[in-house]
Structures are given as C-alpha cells and as structure tokens.
C-alpha cells in the first residue's frame, strides 16, 4: 500500500514538474516575443523601463508560492532570474548599436534555447553527454544551432551574413554560451555573450576566419584540459575566456608568455607523479587557481590599453615570470630534492612542504623567471636589453620567495578561519589562492623599486 502511494506521489510530482517546465517555457516565449514586438513600436528608453519593471517583478515573485508554477524547477535552476537579467544587460550593452543586434540576441534566447530543451528530451537515438554535472544532448545542440542560423538569417542584415566566417564564429560562440551553462545560467550567458560579440564586431571589425579558428581551438583546448582533469569545469572556462581575450583582444605578444606558463605547468604536472595523482583526485586546478595565477598580468594588460604606459608591459612580464618561477619551484623542487628547508621553523622537512626552500626548486625558479622575462621582452620590444631583463628576472625571483614566506606564515592562519574550513568543494577558493595572489602582486612592487633604483 505504501509503495503504491509512493508511486502515485512520484507520478504526480513528475507531472507537476513537466507542467511547470511547459508553463515556464511558454512564459519565456511569450515575454520574448512581446519584447520583440515592442522593439518595433515604442522608443528605446520606454522599452528599457519596461524591461527593468519586468525584471523587478521576476525577482520579487521568485519566493511567492502563488508564482511557484512559473519559477519552480526540478534542478535548483535560477533560470527565471537569469532570464530578465540577461535581457536587461544585453539591451543596455547594445543601446548605442542598431536594434537588429538586440533582436537577434533576444530571439536566440527566446526561441533557440527552448528548442534545445525540447529536442533534448527526445530519447530515441539521442546521445547524452555531461559538461560537469549538467546533461546535454546531441539533438538539443543541433536544434539550438539550426534555430540560431534561422534567427541570424531573419534579423541580421545581408552585409553581415555575406561573411560566412562571421556566421560560423557567431554560431560557435552561441553554442559555447549554451553548453557551458549551469543552473539556468544560459539565460544570462547567451544574451550577454552575443551582445559582447556584436560590440566586438561593430567596433573592431576583425578577421572572422581568424576568430573562428581561435574559437574552435579554445573550445577544444578547454574541453581537453577538463577531460584530462588538468582543470575543473570552471577552471577550463576561465582559461578559455582568458585565451579569447589575449588572442583576439590583446594580441600574440600578450598571449605567448601566458601560453608558455600554462604549457610548462601542464608538463610539470604530467612529469611529477605525486602531483599528477593529487590533481587528478581533485579534478584539476579550479577557476580560483587560474585567476590567482594570472589576475595581475591580466590587469596589467588592461591598464596598458587604457593608459598606453609601457610600465604596465613590464608589470605584465614580471607577473607572468613570477607565477612561472613559483610553479617551477613548487613542481621541480620535489623532483630534484627529497628534503627542503622550511623558513617557518628553520628545520629540514620533506620536499614540497609549504614554506620550504630547496636548491633544486630555487634553481628552477631562477630559470623560469629568466626564460619568461627574456622571451617576453623580445616578443614585446624585439630587442635584448640586459639590464631591464635582469630587473624583470630579479623581480619575479624575489616574488617567488615572497610567495614562500606568505605560505609559511600566513597560509596556515588562513586555514584556521571558519570561512575556509567550510570551503570543501572543488571550485572553492583556498588560502593558497590568496597566497599566490599576494606573492605574484609583489612582482609589481619589486620591479617598481628596482626600476627606480637602477634606471
């Protein structure tokens, strides 16, 4: 009797979830089509106010039981919150561009995304694959891409569609925005991602053959890094976004040093059996680790494009050289030495201990700092200035030691904080990430001091 009641409750619950799913998709479809109609009939500023009002209503009613049928999901999705927010942000981003850009992004979200969900439910001969914990399907991706193509043909002018590689690049980006989604975040990533792409196209007018190749390589590379457990899901996403920025926005001079750092890190991970096993168990480096290693270099490049001050090129080189030196020291030290000297208690410990210094690790740090400094300087300036390369090398080398001291005296105290004791998930930030951020930042400080003392 109890088993039958349980079966009835399960069936009822499933029917309720399906009904909620259909209601939610119909509401999104109706809302998107209504906004599309309004783009032809009212002024931009009026439409902007209406979108703001709709977004507020969606957020306010999210917890109301009377609105549960619209907001309810079976996978803790926040899609009903991301949906109006994505439309609002994309509309504002595209405020100064022709309306057909916003209309295209809106229809991809309104029509193509629901079609991916509908066709993804087909069971017969449909291949299911996972991106992290989320399930995706071949039919869903195909329906989404074909629908996107139709949307582009309907809304974008022929002068844009004449460039086949523009269409290919746009379809690739739209597919990435949908595939990488989590808990309904595609309702946010799709309109914002497409809006940024349209801004990039309208202002930069790039070579879309090159853009298509870069997107293909970055997508394949990010997937393989995740598949090989070198990076977690969001670690590979962060690396992909970084690669997109450096290759398409910044340029090869900025990309090559970072690429050299990541490649050498992967090689050391593969060579070191202990470290490889540890990274495999954790699923690879997460997004916080990627950001901790590259944040200051990324900020340096952005500041250079804003100010055109060459000092930020030196900051960039010093930052990448510092994280390369630290990685080489951490990975090569245990391979070359079995014991290390701890700066925390001035005693010998097993190699690889936080705050430890070894002869092999020190030599590897100096080699990594010099290689990045020398090669990067040549890539940027097409010259060899021994004094400036020496300053960059020394700055990165000293930053590596600063990282060691921070690890010895600060990291342990951070581990004792309640916040970090609760952070047990693979994608969580750790005290070591903060130590890496602090250590790599000192490369700026050391270079600035040495630069004004010597030059």
C-alpha positions, 0 to 999 in steps of 0.5 A: 500500500505504501509503495503504491502511494509512493508511486502515485506521489512520484507520478504526480510530482513528475507531472507537476514538474513537466507542467511547470517546465511547459508553463515556464517555457511558454512564459519565456516565449511569450515575454520574448516575443512581446519584447520583440514586438515592442522593439518595433513600436515604442522608443528605446528608453520606454522599452528599457523601463519596461524591461527593468519593471519586468525584471523587478517583478521576476525577482520579487515573485521568485519566493511567492508560492502563488508564482511557484508554477512559473519559477519552480524547477526540478534542478535548483535552476535560477533560470527565471532570474537569469532570464530578465537579467540577461535581457536587461544587460544585453539591451543596455550593452547594445543601446548605442548599436542598431536594434537588429543586434538586440533582436537577434540576441533576444530571439536566440534566447527566446526561441533557440534555447527552448528548442534545445530543451525540447529536442533534448528530451527526445530519447530515441537515438539521442546521445547524452553527454555531461559538461560537469554535472549538467546533461546535454544532448546531441539533438538539443545542440543541433536544434539550438544551432539550426534555430540560431542560423534561422534567427541570424538569417531573419534579423541580421542584415545581408552585409553581415551574413555575406561573411560566412566566417562571421556566421560560423564564429557567431554560431560557435560562440552561441553554442559555447554560451549554451553548453557551458551553462549551469543552473539556468545560467544560459539565460544570462550567458547567451544574451550577454555573450552575443551582445559582447560579440556584436560590440566586438564586431561593430567596433573592431571589425576583425578577421572572422576566419581568424576568430573562428579558428581561435574559437574552435581551438579554445573550445577544444583546448578547454574541453581537453584540459577538463577531460584530462582533469588538468582543470575543473569545469570552471577552471577550463572556462576561465582559461578559455575566456582568458585565451579569447581575450589575449588572442583576439583582444590583446594580441600574440605578444600578450598571449605567448608568455601566458601560453608558455606558463600554462604549457610548462605547468601542464608538463610539470604536472604530467612529469611529477607523479605525486602531483599528477595523482593529487590533481587528478583526485581533485579534478584539476586546478579550479577557476580560483587557481587560474585567476590567482595565477594570472589576475595581475598580468591580466590587469596589467594588460588592461591598464596598458590599453587604457593608459598606453604606459609601457610600465604596465608591459613590464608589470605584465612580464614580471607577473607572468615570470613570477607565477612561472618561477613559483610553479617551477619551484613548487613542481621541480623542487620535489623532483630534484630534492627529497628534503627542503628547508622550511623558513617557518621553523628553520628545520629540514622537512620533506620536499614540497612542504609549504614554506620550504626552500630547496636548491633544486626548486630555487634553481628552477625558479631562477630559470623560469623567471629568466626564460619568461622575462627574456622571451617576453621582452623580445616578443614585446620590444624585439630587442635584448636589453640586459639590464631591464631583463635582469630587473624583470628576472630579479623581480619575479625571483624575489616574488617567488620567495615572497610567495614562500614566506606568505605560505609559511606564515600566513597560509596556515592562519588562513586555514584556521578561519571558519570561512575556509574550513567550510570551503570543501568543494572543488571550485572553492577558493583556498588560502593558497589562492590568496597566497599566490595572489599576494606573492605574484602582486609583489612582482609589481612592487619589486620591479617598481623599486628596482626600476627606480633604483637602477634606471 
